[in-house]
Amino acid sequence: MVREHWHFTAPPFDGALEPATFYAGAPQIEALARLEWLLEQRQRFGLVVGAEGYGKSHLAAMAVRRLGGLGAEAVMLSLRGLAPGDWIALLLERLPLDPISRAEPLRLWQKLENRLRENTLMERPTALVFDDLDAAPPDAIDGILRLIGAAEPRYARTVVVAMVTPQGLPQLPDGIRQRAAVRIELAAWGTGDVQEFLAQALCRVGGVKDIFSADAVATLTRFAGGVPRVVGQLARLALAAAAGDGLSQIDAGTVERAWRELAPSAESSAQPSGVDVAQNVRDTLDEATASNPRVRVVRRLWG
């Protein structure tokens, strides 16, 4: 019903980490520029710090594309949920090794070093992007320390980028935190970025870019705290609520009603904190689904 009401060709805010859905707001533009600087200046290591919902994983995927476009052999690996001993095998799977190299009876670490040496000899940078560093198993932490700290020539053209939350940063070894040539802090979006994100997402699926009024954008930014993930979640709910009411444009009242009625345990008079807002929305929406029939109706609209 929502897609038919707004004449969308696909859901505009489905949370997919596809290149087409990436919006480079001011924080993302600055982060990508600094990662390019890492590569161009042959720096070894950069840290991207951002709270849950600030788009670290999406940024990591785009960093691979951006650094790859600059000539690097770039791969990405999420370290969350990995068992000890798994990370290096998964990393090697993502590197474009030829069949003979993959079949060689060598230790996994030696295979990785051989690839790094090969790229160095060809004057081709290797960019290894690790998501969820603060959720990594100990052996992955040790391996990354070796990658960023070893002085051997084989590592000379290797750039490591790691994503971490502010809460997880203090848990990392001093050797990792101190070796970061740049530390990039992802900030929340302002109203201008939210407006551009909404317009881009809506136009991508055949919608009208000003479905959200200026007041609605400002209200959505305030309630979402400028957190990208929550901006998308609340925009999705507001679209469904407006479609259910047969509206042709979403105003501030519709956004506020979506927040109050679809997330009833959220304090409507308080602006959400940047760090906790994403989890707060997930928790409140889960509670609302059980207790508020309107939530179930809106979710069926998207189904």
DOPA-654667 format. One record per residue (C-alpha): residue in one letter; chain; z, y negated, x negated. Coordinates in Angstrom, 3 decimals, always signed. Last residue first. Example, Ala and Ser with C-alpha at 12.3 -4.5 7.8 and 13.67 -1.06 7.14 Angstrom:
% DOPA-654667
{res:S, chain:A, up:+7.140, north:+1.060, east:-13.670}
{res:A, chain:A, up:+7.800, north:+4.500, east:-12.300}
***
This chain:
% DOPA-654667
{res:G, chain:A, up:+3.695, north:+5.956, east:-4.583}
{res:W, chain:A, up:+3.936, north:+2.213, east:-5.043}
{res:L, chain:A, up:+4.906, north:+1.596, east:-1.439}
{res:R, chain:A, up:+7.208, north:+4.608, east:-1.635}
{res:R, chain:A, up:+9.272, north:+2.762, east:-4.240}
{res:V, chain:A, up:+9.562, north:-0.198, east:-1.893}
{res:V, chain:A, up:+10.781, north:+1.993, east:+0.973}
{res:R, chain:A, up:+13.304, north:+3.796, east:-1.221}
{res:V, chain:A, up:+14.679, north:+0.464, east:-2.379}
{res:R, chain:A, up:+14.869, north:-0.793, east:+1.202}
{res:P, chain:A, up:+17.022, north:+2.197, east:+2.146}
{res:N, chain:A, up:+19.879, north:+0.919, east:-0.060}
{res:S, chain:A, up:+22.620, north:+3.286, east:-1.221}
{res:A, chain:A, up:+21.024, north:+5.950, east:-3.390}
{res:T, chain:A, up:+18.123, north:+3.858, east:-4.598}
{res:A, chain:A, up:+20.470, north:+0.956, east:-5.189}
{res:E, chain:A, up:+22.565, north:+2.902, east:-7.655}
{res:D, chain:A, up:+19.474, north:+3.807, east:-9.678}
{res:L, chain:A, up:+18.303, north:+0.197, east:-9.434}
{res:T, chain:A, up:+21.645, north:-1.038, east:-10.693}
{res:D, chain:A, up:+21.690, north:+1.293, east:-13.671}
{res:R, chain:A, up:+18.122, north:+0.577, east:-14.748}
{res:V, chain:A, up:+18.598, north:-3.166, east:-14.299}
{res:N, chain:A, up:+21.825, north:-3.161, east:-16.277}
{res:Q, chain:A, up:+20.212, north:-1.138, east:-19.062}
{res:A, chain:A, up:+17.523, north:-3.789, east:-19.433}
{res:V, chain:A, up:+19.995, north:-6.688, east:-19.101}
{res:D, chain:A, up:+22.394, north:-5.603, east:-21.821}
{res:V, chain:A, up:+21.151, north:-7.434, east:-24.891}
{res:G, chain:A, up:+19.641, north:-10.539, east:-23.307}
{res:S, chain:A, up:+22.601, north:-11.243, east:-21.056}
{res:P, chain:A, up:+21.807, north:-11.533, east:-17.365}
{res:Q, chain:A, up:+22.087, north:-14.974, east:-15.752}
{res:A, chain:A, up:+25.007, north:-15.048, east:-13.363}
{res:S, chain:A, up:+25.042, north:-16.055, east:-9.710}
{res:S, chain:A, up:+23.213, north:-12.975, east:-8.503}
{res:E, chain:A, up:+25.703, north:-10.607, east:-10.084}
{res:A, chain:A, up:+23.826, north:-7.327, east:-10.180}
{res:S, chain:A, up:+25.303, north:-4.658, east:-7.889}
{res:P, chain:A, up:+22.598, north:-5.206, east:-5.285}
{res:A, chain:A, up:+19.606, north:-4.415, east:-7.508}
{res:L, chain:A, up:+16.923, north:-4.055, east:-4.870}
{res:E, chain:A, up:+18.537, north:-6.526, east:-2.498}
{res:R, chain:A, up:+19.635, north:-9.225, east:-4.946}
{res:W, chain:A, up:+16.799, north:-8.949, east:-7.498}
{res:A, chain:A, up:+14.038, north:-8.492, east:-4.943}
{res:R, chain:A, up:+15.566, north:-11.275, east:-2.875}
{res:E, chain:A, up:+15.523, north:-13.562, east:-5.900}
{res:V, chain:A, up:+11.882, north:-12.776, east:-6.567}
{res:T, chain:A, up:+10.971, north:-13.295, east:-2.906}
{res:G, chain:A, up:+12.878, north:-16.576, east:-2.786}
{res:A, chain:A, up:+11.100, north:-17.876, east:-5.871}
{res:D, chain:A, up:+7.696, north:-17.457, east:-4.230}
{res:I, chain:A, up:+5.228, north:-14.586, east:-4.305}
{res:Q, chain:A, up:+1.843, north:-15.346, east:-2.798}
{res:S, chain:A, up:-0.219, north:-13.822, east:+0.007}
{res:L, chain:A, up:+2.807, north:-12.375, east:+1.825}
{res:G, chain:A, up:+2.548, north:-9.326, east:+4.094}
{res:D, chain:A, up:+6.303, north:-8.632, east:+4.045}
{res:G, chain:A, up:+5.874, north:-5.181, east:+2.479}
{res:A, chain:A, up:+3.401, north:-6.668, east:+0.022}
{res:A, chain:A, up:+5.958, north:-9.306, east:-0.958}
{res:A, chain:A, up:+8.610, north:-6.646, east:-1.608}
{res:A, chain:A, up:+6.185, north:-4.518, east:-3.623}
{res:L, chain:A, up:+5.040, north:-7.427, east:-5.757}
{res:A, chain:A, up:+8.667, north:-8.475, east:-6.294}
{res:L, chain:A, up:+9.554, north:-4.953, east:-7.435}
{res:R, chain:A, up:+6.750, north:-4.883, east:-9.984}
{res:A, chain:A, up:+7.648, north:-8.350, east:-11.245}
{res:L, chain:A, up:+11.259, north:-7.210, east:-11.648}
{res:Q, chain:A, up:+10.252, north:-4.226, east:-13.750}
{res:G, chain:A, up:+7.738, north:-6.162, east:-15.845}
{res:V, chain:A, up:+10.187, north:-8.963, east:-16.619}
{res:V, chain:A, up:+12.810, north:-6.298, east:-17.320}
{res:R, chain:A, up:+10.687, north:-4.757, east:-20.066}
{res:P, chain:A, up:+9.855, north:-8.148, east:-21.569}
{res:V, chain:A, up:+13.428, north:-9.502, east:-21.666}
{res:G, chain:A, up:+13.229, north:-13.179, east:-20.671}
{res:G, chain:A, up:+16.682, north:-12.937, east:-19.105}
{res:A, chain:A, up:+15.159, north:-11.027, east:-16.229}
{res:F, chain:A, up:+16.950, north:-13.228, east:-13.694}
{res:R, chain:A, up:+15.950, north:-16.462, east:-15.414}
{res:T, chain:A, up:+12.369, north:-15.466, east:-16.170}
{res:L, chain:A, up:+11.868, north:-14.275, east:-12.594}
{res:T, chain:A, up:+13.172, north:-17.573, east:-11.268}
{res:A, chain:A, up:+10.849, north:-19.597, east:-13.494}
{res:V, chain:A, up:+7.888, north:-17.410, east:-12.563}
{res:A, chain:A, up:+8.721, north:-17.676, east:-8.866}
{res:D, chain:A, up:+8.947, north:-21.460, east:-9.129}
{res:A, chain:A, up:+5.473, north:-21.569, east:-10.711}
{res:S, chain:A, up:+4.121, north:-19.340, east:-7.940}
{res:F, chain:A, up:+3.474, north:-15.670, east:-8.665}
{res:I, chain:A, up:+0.091, north:-14.515, east:-7.339}
{res:D, chain:A, up:-1.323, north:-17.133, east:-9.719}
{res:K, chain:A, up:-3.451, north:-14.773, east:-11.855}
{res:V, chain:A, up:-5.316, north:-13.257, east:-8.918}
{res:G, chain:A, up:-5.638, north:-9.498, east:-9.226}
{res:G, chain:A, up:-8.409, north:-7.365, east:-10.669}
{res:V, chain:A, up:-6.253, north:-5.027, east:-12.732}
{res:R, chain:A, up:-6.476, north:-6.985, east:-16.002}
{res:C, chain:A, up:-6.144, north:-10.252, east:-14.078}
{res:L, chain:A, up:-2.635, north:-9.276, east:-12.951}
{res:A, chain:A, up:-1.443, north:-8.257, east:-16.410}
{res:Q, chain:A, up:-2.836, north:-11.396, east:-18.065}
{res:A, chain:A, up:-1.373, north:-13.692, east:-15.421}
{res:L, chain:A, up:+2.041, north:-12.034, east:-15.594}
{res:F, chain:A, up:+2.131, north:-12.201, east:-19.389}
{res:E, chain:A, up:+0.983, north:-15.833, east:-19.379}
{res:Q, chain:A, up:+3.731, north:-16.852, east:-16.947}
{res:V, chain:A, up:+6.355, north:-14.888, east:-18.863}
{res:D, chain:A, up:+5.260, north:-16.521, east:-22.116}
{res:G, chain:A, up:+5.531, north:-19.986, east:-20.601}
{res:T, chain:A, up:+8.929, north:-19.250, east:-19.050}
{res:G, chain:A, up:+10.391, north:-18.226, east:-22.387}
{res:W, chain:A, up:+10.296, north:-14.723, east:-23.742}
{res:A, chain:A, up:+13.327, north:-13.202, east:-25.443}
{res:A, chain:A, up:+13.552, north:-13.071, east:-29.220}
{res:L, chain:A, up:+12.533, north:-10.356, east:-31.662}
{res:E, chain:A, up:+14.274, north:-10.883, east:-35.004}
{res:I, chain:A, up:+12.083, north:-10.093, east:-38.013}
{res:R, chain:A, up:+13.789, north:-9.231, east:-41.279}
{res:V, chain:A, up:+11.465, north:-9.697, east:-44.226}
{res:A, chain:A, up:+11.529, north:-8.269, east:-47.754}
{res:A, chain:A, up:+13.948, north:-5.616, east:-46.485}
{res:R, chain:A, up:+15.640, north:-3.988, east:-49.469}
{res:Q, chain:A, up:+19.160, north:-5.088, east:-48.555}
{res:R, chain:A, up:+19.152, north:-3.447, east:-45.132}
{res:I, chain:A, up:+17.901, north:-0.121, east:-46.450}
{res:G, chain:A, up:+20.183, north:+0.147, east:-49.474}
{res:D, chain:A, up:+23.141, north:-1.032, east:-47.414}
{res:P, chain:A, up:+22.849, north:+2.142, east:-45.362}
{res:L, chain:A, up:+22.107, north:+1.653, east:-41.652}
{res:Q, chain:A, up:+25.004, north:+1.536, east:-39.193}
{res:P, chain:A, up:+25.081, north:-2.285, east:-39.209}
{res:L, chain:A, up:+21.515, north:-2.339, east:-37.773}
{res:G, chain:A, up:+22.184, north:-0.011, east:-34.863}
{res:Q, chain:A, up:+23.737, north:-2.584, east:-32.564}
{res:P, chain:A, up:+21.021, north:-5.131, east:-33.362}
{res:T, chain:A, up:+18.402, north:-2.496, east:-32.474}
{res:V, chain:A, up:+16.023, north:-1.105, east:-35.098}
{res:M, chain:A, up:+12.289, north:-0.912, east:-35.798}
{res:A, chain:A, up:+11.082, north:+0.034, east:-39.277}
{res:V, chain:A, up:+8.065, north:-1.058, east:-41.329}
{res:V, chain:A, up:+7.214, north:+0.680, east:-44.608}
{res:V, chain:A, up:+4.418, north:-0.543, east:-46.880}
{res:T, chain:A, up:+2.992, north:+1.755, east:-49.570}
{res:R, chain:A, up:+0.580, north:+0.346, east:-52.171}
{res:A, chain:A, up:+2.876, north:+0.767, east:-55.204}
{res:Y, chain:A, up:+4.427, north:+4.024, east:-54.028}
{res:R, chain:A, up:+2.367, north:+6.238, east:-56.385}
{res:P, chain:A, up:+3.283, north:+3.883, east:-59.231}
{res:E, chain:A, up:+6.861, north:+5.254, east:-59.276}
{res:A, chain:A, up:+9.598, north:+2.668, east:-58.680}
{res:A, chain:A, up:+11.313, north:+4.384, east:-55.772}
{res:G, chain:A, up:+13.223, north:+2.149, east:-53.361}
{res:I, chain:A, up:+11.134, north:+1.846, east:-50.230}
{res:L, chain:A, up:+9.929, north:+5.443, east:-50.017}
{res:R, chain:A, up:+13.181, north:+6.899, east:-51.297}
{res:L, chain:A, up:+15.232, north:+4.998, east:-48.768}
{res:I, chain:A, up:+12.795, north:+6.220, east:-46.104}
{res:G, chain:A, up:+13.468, north:+9.804, east:-47.171}
{res:D, chain:A, up:+17.229, north:+9.352, east:-47.093}
{res:I, chain:A, up:+17.065, north:+7.855, east:-43.599}
{res:A, chain:A, up:+14.839, north:+10.741, east:-42.506}
{res:D, chain:A, up:+17.338, north:+13.230, east:-43.955}
{res:P, chain:A, up:+20.153, north:+11.578, east:-41.999}
{res:P, chain:A, up:+18.463, north:+12.005, east:-38.593}
{res:A, chain:A, up:+16.956, north:+8.803, east:-37.119}
{res:A, chain:A, up:+18.403, north:+6.982, east:-34.098}
{res:D, chain:A, up:+18.878, north:+3.664, east:-35.958}
{res:L, chain:A, up:+15.287, north:+3.891, east:-37.178}
{res:D, chain:A, up:+14.001, north:+3.906, east:-33.600}
{res:D, chain:A, up:+10.328, north:+3.303, east:-34.512}
{res:F, chain:A, up:+8.951, north:+3.962, east:-37.980}
{res:V, chain:A, up:+5.714, north:+2.348, east:-39.142}
{res:L, chain:A, up:+4.213, north:+3.738, east:-42.344}
{res:A, chain:A, up:+1.491, north:+1.521, east:-43.800}
{res:T, chain:A, up:-0.507, north:+3.002, east:-46.683}
{res:P, chain:A, up:-2.565, north:+0.514, east:-48.671}
{res:R, chain:A, up:-5.982, north:+1.495, east:-50.034}
{res:E, chain:A, up:-6.619, north:+0.774, east:-53.714}
{res:M, chain:A, up:-8.369, north:+4.167, east:-53.995}
{res:L, chain:A, up:-5.810, north:+5.212, east:-56.620}
{res:T, chain:A, up:-3.046, north:+4.001, east:-54.302}
{res:N, chain:A, up:-4.451, north:+5.984, east:-51.371}
{res:E, chain:A, up:-4.522, north:+9.145, east:-53.455}
{res:R, chain:A, up:-0.992, north:+8.547, east:-54.746}
{res:L, chain:A, up:+0.301, north:+8.083, east:-51.190}
{res:R, chain:A, up:-1.459, north:+11.278, east:-50.125}
{res:N, chain:A, up:-0.035, north:+13.225, east:-53.056}
{res:E, chain:A, up:+3.423, north:+11.858, east:-52.308}
{res:L, chain:A, up:+3.208, north:+13.120, east:-48.737}
{res:K, chain:A, up:+2.065, north:+16.567, east:-49.862}
{res:Q, chain:A, up:+4.908, north:+16.623, east:-52.396}
{res:W, chain:A, up:+7.397, north:+15.805, east:-49.650}
{res:L, chain:A, up:+6.097, north:+18.666, east:-47.550}
{res:R, chain:A, up:+6.525, north:+21.160, east:-50.358}
{res:L, chain:A, up:+3.260, north:+22.642, east:-51.471}
{res:P, chain:A, up:+1.313, north:+25.735, east:-50.445}
{res:E, chain:A, up:-1.907, north:+23.756, east:-49.797}
{res:A, chain:A, up:-3.181, north:+24.239, east:-46.260}
{res:R, chain:A, up:-2.907, north:+20.585, east:-45.251}
{res:S, chain:A, up:-4.699, north:+19.470, east:-48.390}
{res:I, chain:A, up:-7.556, north:+21.899, east:-47.768}
{res:P, chain:A, up:-7.885, north:+20.842, east:-44.131}
{res:D, chain:A, up:-8.238, north:+17.126, east:-45.026}
{res:L, chain:A, up:-5.240, north:+14.892, east:-44.467}
{res:P, chain:A, up:-5.587, north:+12.105, east:-41.905}
{res:L, chain:A, up:-1.868, north:+11.209, east:-41.663}
{res:R, chain:A, up:-0.285, north:+11.780, east:-38.263}
{res:E, chain:A, up:+0.545, north:+15.419, east:-38.908}
{res:L, chain:A, up:+2.108, north:+14.389, east:-42.219}
{res:L, chain:A, up:+4.580, north:+12.176, east:-40.357}
{res:L, chain:A, up:+5.514, north:+15.028, east:-38.052}
{res:A, chain:A, up:+6.219, north:+17.282, east:-41.045}
{res:I, chain:A, up:+8.228, north:+14.494, east:-42.680}
{res:W, chain:A, up:+10.377, north:+13.915, east:-39.617}
{res:D, chain:A, up:+11.273, north:+17.482, east:-38.742}
{res:G, chain:A, up:+13.893, north:+18.367, east:-41.361}
{res:P, chain:A, up:+16.891, north:+17.337, east:-39.286}
{res:A, chain:A, up:+16.000, north:+17.432, east:-35.588}
{res:L, chain:A, up:+14.181, north:+14.459, east:-34.126}
{res:G, chain:A, up:+15.516, north:+12.777, east:-31.007}
{res:R, chain:A, up:+14.474, north:+9.252, east:-31.961}
{res:L, chain:A, up:+12.492, north:+8.937, east:-35.191}
{res:S, chain:A, up:+9.359, north:+7.528, east:-33.589}
{res:L, chain:A, up:+6.398, north:+7.818, east:-35.945}
{res:M, chain:A, up:+3.532, north:+5.395, east:-36.516}
{res:V, chain:A, up:+0.523, north:+5.588, east:-38.811}
{res:A, chain:A, up:-1.479, north:+3.081, east:-40.850}
{res:E, chain:A, up:-4.055, north:+3.751, east:-43.553}
{res:A, chain:A, up:-4.412, north:+0.097, east:-44.459}
{res:G, chain:A, up:-7.640, north:-1.866, east:-44.397}
{res:L, chain:A, up:-6.656, north:-5.002, east:-42.507}
{res:G, chain:A, up:-7.611, north:-3.415, east:-39.181}
{res:G, chain:A, up:-5.147, north:-0.645, east:-39.922}
{res:L, chain:A, up:-2.441, north:-3.275, east:-40.277}
{res:R, chain:A, up:-3.268, north:-4.653, east:-36.827}
{res:R, chain:A, up:-3.675, north:-1.281, east:-35.135}
{res:V, chain:A, up:-0.469, north:+0.120, east:-36.619}
{res:A, chain:A, up:+1.339, north:-3.123, east:-35.800}
{res:M, chain:A, up:+0.162, north:-2.742, east:-32.194}
{res:A, chain:A, up:+1.944, north:+0.591, east:-31.871}
{res:A, chain:A, up:+5.088, north:-0.857, east:-33.454}
{res:L, chain:A, up:+4.946, north:-3.867, east:-31.121}
{res:H, chain:A, up:+4.848, north:-1.549, east:-28.132}
{res:S, chain:A, up:+7.832, north:+0.347, east:-29.508}
{res:K, chain:A, up:+9.761, north:-2.847, east:-30.252}
{res:G, chain:A, up:+9.122, north:-4.357, east:-26.816}
{res:Y, chain:A, up:+12.311, north:-6.332, east:-26.144}
{res:G, chain:A, up:+13.641, north:-3.748, east:-23.690}
{res:E, chain:A, up:+16.467, north:-2.533, east:-25.877}
{res:A, chain:A, up:+17.498, north:-5.224, east:-28.347}
{res:G, chain:A, up:+15.280, north:-6.247, east:-31.239}
{res:V, chain:A, up:+15.290, north:-6.100, east:-35.023}
{res:V, chain:A, up:+12.075, north:-5.565, east:-36.972}
{res:L, chain:A, up:+12.734, north:-4.614, east:-40.592}
{res:G, chain:A, up:+10.197, north:-4.922, east:-43.418}
{res:F, chain:A, up:+9.686, north:-2.893, east:-46.585}
{res:R, chain:A, up:+7.535, north:-2.586, east:-49.710}
{res:Q, chain:A, up:+5.905, north:-5.946, east:-50.217}
{res:R, chain:A, up:+2.296, north:-5.868, east:-51.350}
{res:Q, chain:A, up:+1.777, north:-9.558, east:-50.564}
{res:E, chain:A, up:-1.052, north:-8.860, east:-48.103}
{res:L, chain:A, up:+0.793, north:-5.990, east:-46.447}
{res:L, chain:A, up:+4.084, north:-7.787, east:-45.994}
{res:W, chain:A, up:+2.264, north:-10.940, east:-44.893}
{res:E, chain:A, up:+0.523, north:-8.944, east:-42.158}
{res:L, chain:A, up:+3.959, north:-7.833, east:-40.989}
{res:R, chain:A, up:+5.040, north:-11.472, east:-40.915}
{res:A, chain:A, up:+2.060, north:-12.437, east:-38.766}
{res:L, chain:A, up:+2.733, north:-9.515, east:-36.421}
{res:A, chain:A, up:+6.332, north:-10.662, east:-35.892}
{res:E, chain:A, up:+5.349, north:-14.305, east:-35.285}
{res:I, chain:A, up:+2.760, north:-13.334, east:-32.691}
{res:Q, chain:A, up:+5.234, north:-10.972, east:-31.027}
{res:P, chain:A, up:+7.946, north:-13.634, east:-30.754}
{res:A, chain:A, up:+5.462, north:-16.213, east:-29.335}
{res:G, chain:A, up:+4.096, north:-13.807, east:-26.756}
{res:A, chain:A, up:+1.546, north:-11.192, east:-27.657}
{res:Y, chain:A, up:+1.012, north:-9.216, east:-24.475}
{res:F, chain:A, up:+0.205, north:-5.544, east:-24.864}
{res:T, chain:A, up:-1.201, north:-3.857, east:-21.746}
{res:A, chain:A, up:-4.678, north:-3.262, east:-23.191}
{res:P, chain:A, up:-3.210, north:-1.720, east:-26.340}
{res:E, chain:A, up:-1.454, north:+0.956, east:-24.260}
{res:L, chain:A, up:+2.325, north:+1.277, east:-24.238}
{res:A, chain:A, up:+2.477, north:+1.920, east:-20.481}
{res:G, chain:A, up:+5.191, north:+0.014, east:-18.600}
{res:D, chain:A, up:+3.515, north:+0.359, east:-15.202}
{res:F, chain:A, up:+3.276, north:-3.378, east:-14.579}
{res:P, chain:A, up:-0.271, north:-4.062, east:-13.373}
{res:P, chain:A, up:-0.665, north:-0.912, east:-11.227}
{res:A, chain:A, up:-4.396, north:-0.094, east:-11.069}
{res:T, chain:A, up:-7.541, north:-1.495, east:-9.388}
{res:F, chain:A, up:-5.460, north:-4.094, east:-7.601}
{res:H, chain:A, up:-6.544, north:-5.538, east:-4.253}
{res:W, chain:A, up:-3.130, north:-7.189, east:-3.641}
{res:H, chain:A, up:-2.490, north:-5.403, east:-0.342}
{res:E, chain:A, up:-4.406, north:-2.262, east:-1.345}
{res:R, chain:A, up:-2.493, north:-1.890, east:-4.592}
{res:V, chain:A, up:+0.822, north:-2.423, east:-2.831}
{res:M, chain:A, up:+0.000, north:+0.000, east:+0.000}
***
